[in-house]
């Protein structure tokens, strides 16, 4: 008995070899990019990143209160964002303040939010 092919699969091996070869060389540029999305693949970290788009900097204790977590949990998530290159910190006395590393991170968060809102208009 013949197996049914899924409708979303091609029935040929390569349709446009020129495109395949050209893009095969280019996709390597995305190496390591998944780490950025992995860092944001947590609801708490996305909330923290969003809060940091709204304010230039926030102390760890304020972040904890904003996202409804303990200071230790907020600190952990902020450290992940920092280690992934999305945030930076500055210690001032007993306080530690975090901010987004650059405007690119801010743009990614805001663009993702626009995409999310548009995707839920009809649903």
N, C-alpha and C positions, 0 to 999 in steps of 0.2 A: 504494500500500500504506500502511495506517495505522501510524504509529509507536506502539509499546507505551509506555504511561505507567508511570513508576516507582511502585511500591506505596506509597512514602513521600511522595508528593505529593498535595495536595488536587486535586480535580477541579472545585472551585468557586473563584470569585475571593475572596470574603469570606464567612465563615460567621457571624461575630458582629461587626458593624460597631461596636457600642458598646465592646466590649473593644478592638478595634483602635484606635479613636480615643483611648480613655483611655490605653492603654499607649504609643501613638505619642508622646504628650506626655511620658510619664514616662521613656522609655528614654534621653533626652538626658542624664540624670543620670550615666550611665555614661561620658560623654565623658572620655577620658584614663585610664580605669581599665585599659585594655589595657597601658599602660606598666608597671604594677605586675607584671602577669603576664609581660610581656616580660623584665623584670629577673630574674624567677625562672625563666625558660625556659632555664636553663643548669644542667647538673648540678653544676658546681663552685660556682656561686652559691647553689644550693639547699643544698648541703652546708655552705657557709659560714653561710648564714642559720640553718640548723638548729643548727649549733655555737653560734651567738650566742643561740639560745633556751635553750641549756643553761648558758651562762655569761653573766654581766652584761656582761663585756667581754673581748676577746682582743687581744693585740698581733698585728701583721701577720706576724711571723716564726712565732708559734705557729699562726696560721691556715694558713700555708703548710705547716707540718708536719702539721697535722690533715688537710688535703685532699690532701697529697702533691704539692704544686706548688712552684715557685720562689717566692721572696719577691716578685719582680716580678709574677708572674702573680696571686698572692694580692692584692697591692696593687691591680692593675688591676680585679679582680672586686669588691673592697671599694669602690673608687672608683665603679664602676657602681652598686652598691647605695646608696652615699651620694648620688650624683647623681640617682637615681630616688626619693630621699626615704625609703629603707627603713633606712638606717644613718646613724650619725654617728661622728665621730672626735674624738680628743683627743690632742694631741702633748704628751708629757712627756719633756723632754730629747731623747734620741736615739730614743725609743720612740714609736710611734703605736698607740693603742688604739682599737678599734672596738667599737660596741655597736649593738643595734637601736634604731631611732629611738623607738619606743613599743611599748606592749603590744599594739596592734592588729596590728602586724607579727608579733609573737610568736604571737598567736592565729591569724593566717592560716596560718603555717607549721605549727603544731600541728594545726589543723583539716584542712589539706591532707594531712598525714601520716595522720591517722585515716581520712580518706576513702580514701587510697591503700591502707592496710592492709585495710580492709573490702572494697575492690574486688578484693583478691587472695586472699581467704579460700577461695573455691571453686575458684580456678584453680590 
